[in-house]
Amino acid sequence: MAPRRTRTTERDRSRRVLSQNFLADPAAIGRLVDAARPDPHGLLLEVGAGRGQLTRPLAARCGHLVAYEVDPAAGATLARVCAALPNVTHRQADFLAAPVPPEPFEVVGNIPWSLTSAVVRWCLTAPELRAATLLTQLEYARRRAGDQGRWSRLTVSTWPEFTWRLAGRVPRTAFRPVPRVDAGILRIARRPEPLLPAATLPAYQRMVELGFGGVGGSLAASLGRRHPRARLAAVLRAARLDPATPVGHVWPEQWLVLFRLLHAR
């Protein structure tokens, strides 16, 4: 007997293209809203608002919410939800093409996982962003937050200005349709004051790029392409770092120590 074929609808295809996995578990929704800690008087942007599962509880915790949803099918339901909430503005538009608010704001969202990197870049380059609380694939959130003892280039390069934290885990069964992997709540927050003077940030980022772009993967091999070996060895000793340490195992705080010692005058 031939296996039964499951009919694929236009809606199913749309969900795959848009990476749509709607958050359906009330407990998971509550954890995400609690992790976001919206400013009760501030501006909040919701990415991928879907049918409004997060929109209602977020609206109850912020001053003004702008809910973005690009999918017309989900957007029709979202529009009805937003119409009943006086402090919510519905935008049937692509969040990534949205203008950056000129005033301080925060971002929250169960974002399309295929667009995670693009959404994160949008947030990091927005001058007035205060924090972004994003539901991503668990592995992405753990990697960015250093949860496995390894740190990504993006996290290290932005560490003087932003904190990265895994604020919770959401099982895949909390979504409809159910994805293949669990999700993580990634919290990115701008520091009140950068850990380095603004004028030195480009030099710090160049050092991180050099470190992560080296041959052999070790810290000494990477940084040794530009810094004198003897000076680099002395700096590594002072920072109590083994020269053979892989660059991904160097903590962001240690990168800051290296930068201050290598650029000391």
Order of alpha helices (4+ residues) and beta strands (2+ residues): alpha-beta-alpha-beta-alpha-beta-alpha-beta-beta-alpha-beta-alpha-alpha-beta-beta-beta-alpha-alpha-alpha-alpha
